[in-house]
């Protein structure tokens, strides 16, 4: 059981309580919050409130989040394209359409199911049974390199490098429009979208620092092939940042409403290069995931 206490700041005066909590807590869905409110499980200043309550400055909102009952995750014999492996880490080239870790609606066929079969009992347990060995992730329709940690020492070391922004992460993407400058940088905080909780936004009140560097690799008549280097690692960062400067990713049906003449499964984004200091040898390792066939075919077509 997790106890939550939130104090309302002045700028949110008169906001509906369910909307305010959802904006304050990225990890809680609005439907879950409304369920708690309907069950009279949320208090304001020690008094139970309903979903239509509007918050006031310095209100103290309190509620408990019950512990989730985690389902048993099964090992599955799913082929993996292994880019690097030793006793500490495993780096795989994740295919398009594969979810990294189990969640509602995706309890099988995930990368975790595959690595459980491949690694047996050799996975870190820091992130629990739902995310064994998982220290970072990429979106379902993003392809490319992702690191899996086989023990807690490796997990802690890699997680610290991610926190300190010292891991090399280079992506390849195709974006709408022709970018004029040869390179640039998007420095804009990212947080949950103010009205659509399935999306992230650079206009979130609770956004966190996010920096993406981009470089033009090739220009086409209506599109640009770019390399994006992550300085931070926010959810949907490249997709949100490139859309924010008027160049959304080709195939991205979440952050772009531009016409797409190609048959694509989601955004054209590939996590190509991953570099880090090895947790045991302390040597720098850099791995490249080859450009997927669909991506190369699209480049040839353009």
N, C-alpha and C positions, 0 to 999 in steps of 0.2 A: 504493500500500500504506500502510495506517494502522496504526501500532503502538500498542497499548493496554496501559496499566499501571494496575492497581487494587489499592489496599491495603485489606484487610478491617478494618473497625472492630469493636470488642469486642461490640457488641450483636447482631452477626450470627453469633456463634460457633455452629458446628454446623449451619449452613444448607447445603443442597445447592448445589454450585457453579453449576449451570445456573440455578437459581432466584435465587441471589444476583446473578449477572451481569445477568440479565434485569431485576432490580429496580434495579440500579445504572445501567443503560444503556437509556434509553427507546427509542433508535434501533435496538436489536438485538432480534430476535424470539427466543423461547426455542428454536424449532426450528433457527434458524441457529446458536445457541450449542451446541446438542446435536450438530449436524453437525460443528462444529469439535472438540468433545470426542471424538466417535467417530473422527475422523481424527487424533487425538492432536496437535492443534494448539494446545492450551491448556496452559500450564505454571503451576505454583505453586511459588514459590521455586526456579525453574530446573529443576523436574522435571515431566515430562508426567503429567497426571492424567486419570482417567476421569469419566464423568458422575455416578457415585455418590459422588464425593469430597465431603466436608463441610468447609467452610472453618473456619479458626481465626483468632483475632485476630492482626492484623498480617501475615497471609499476603500475599504479593505475587503477584498474578495477572497474567500477561502473555500476549498473543496478538496476531496480526496480522489485520487485516481487508483482504482483497484488494480492489483497485479494481473497482467495478462496471462491467460492460460495458453502456453505455447504448444502447438501440435508437434508430434514427433516428425522429424524430417528424415526421409529415407534416402539412402545412397542409391544412385541410378547410374547404370552403365551408359553414359553419354560420352561420345568421342570428344576429346579435347585437343586443340592445337597448342602444344606446349612450346613456348619460346625459350624458356630457361627453367631449370629446376636443380635444387640441391637440398640438403637436409633442413634448411631454414625457410626457403621461399620457393614459390612456384609462380611463374608468370605465364599466363595464357592469352591467346588471341581470341577474344570473345566474339562470337558471330552475331550478326544482326538478328533481332527478335528474341534473344535470350535475356531473361531477367537475371540480375546478379544474385539476389538472395530471396528466399521465400517471403511472401506477404499474402494478404487476402486476395484470393483469386489465382495465386501463383505458388502453390505448394509443391509442385513437381516441375521437372524440366528446367530448373534454374542452374546457374553456375555452381551454387552450393551443393545441389544434389549430385552434380558431376564430380566435384572435387572430393566429396565424401567417399565416393566409390574409388577414386584414384588414389587418395592419400590415406584411406582407412582411418586410423586413430591419430594420424599426425597432422593435427590442425590446432591453431590457437583457440582458446576458449574465452578470450576476453569479451567478445561481443555476444556471448550466449549461444544457445543451440540453434537459433534462427540464422546467425551470421558467423559460423565458425570459420576462422581464418580470414574473414573479410575486413580489410582495413580502409578500403575506399571502394567506390563503385562508379560505373558509367551507365548511361541510360540504356533502356532495353534496345532501342534501335540505333545506338551508337556502337560501332565495332571497335576492336583493337585491344591493346595491351592493358592487363589488369593484374595486380600482384596479390597473391594469396599467401598468408603467413602460416607456417607449420607449427610454430610454438609461440608461447607468450613473450619470450625475449625478443624474437623477431618482430612480433606484432607491436610491442611497445616502442622499439627502435624506429620502425617504419612510420608509426603514428606520430612520433616526435618530429621526424623529418617533414611529414605532411604539415604539421602544426607550424613548423619554422619556415615553411615554403622553400625547402632546399631540394625537393625532388623535381627532376626534370620531367615535364609533361608537355609534349608537343603533339598537336592535333592537325589533321588535314581536313579542310572543309570546302564546299562549293557554296557560294552565296549569291543571292540575287543582286543584280546591278553591277556596274563596272566601278570598282574602287579607284579613284584617281591617284591618291598618294601611294607610294611604294610600301610604306609601313606606317603603323600607328599604334596607339594604346587607348583602350577604354578603361577608365578608372571611375566606376560607378557602383555604389553599394547595391546589393541584391537581397531581397526578402520576399515574403509571400505577397502575391498580388492583392491589392486592396479589396477587390470584389470577387475574383475568381481564384479559389483556393487550390485549384489544380495547376495554376501557373505561378511563376516567379516574376518579379518586376524590379526595375530600377527606381520605382516610385514608392516603394514600401517605406512606411514610417519606421519600421523595425529592421531595416536592411543592414547587412553586414558588409564590411569592406570587401571589394572584389576588383581584381585587376587582370585584364587580358591584353596581351601584346599580339598584334597580327602583322603578317608580311605577305605581300602579293607574290604569288608564284607564277601565275599566268592569267591573262585577261582574255575573255571571250566577248562576243557581241552583246550579250545580255547578262553574263555571269562572270564571277571572279573566283579563281582557285587560290585559296589562302592557306598559310600555316598560322595556327594560333598557339601561343605559348601561355600556359596558365601560371600566374603568380600566386593566385589563390584557387580554391576549389569549391565554389558554391554550387548548389543544385542548379542545373541547366545553364551554367555560367556563360559558355560560349554562345549558346542559342539566344539567351537573353541579351547579352552585350552586342552581338552583331545585329540583332533586330533593332536595338536601341539607336544604332547609328544609321538605320535605313538599309541595312544589308542582311536581311534574315537568311537563314540557311535554306537552300533548295530542298524541298521535300518536307520541311517542318510545318506540319499542319496545326501546331499549337501556337507558335509565335509568328506565323506568316499567313496572310490571306491572299498572297499573290498567286497568280495562275502558275501551275506546274504542268508542263507538257509531257513530262516523262512519267513512266510507271515506277514509282519508288515506294519503299516501305519505310516511311519516316525520313528523318533528316539525313543529309549527306555529311556525316561527321565520323572521323576515324581517329582513334587514339593511337597514333603511330609510334611515338618514342617515349620510353619510360626509363629514367635514370635515377639511381639512388646509391647511397653508401651501404654496402653489405653489412648486415647486423653483426656478423661474426668476424669476417676477414678485414672489415673496415676499408675495403677497396671499392672504388667506384665502378658500378655495373650499369651499362646502358643497353637496352634491348629495343629492337624495332619490329613492329608488326607490319607485314607486307600489306600494301593497299588491296582491299578486297576486289574481287572480280567485277562486281556491279559498278563500283566506284571508278575503276580503270576504264571500263566500257563507256561510262558516262563521259569521262574526260576525253576519250577518243572521239565520241560522237560530237561533243562540243567543239 
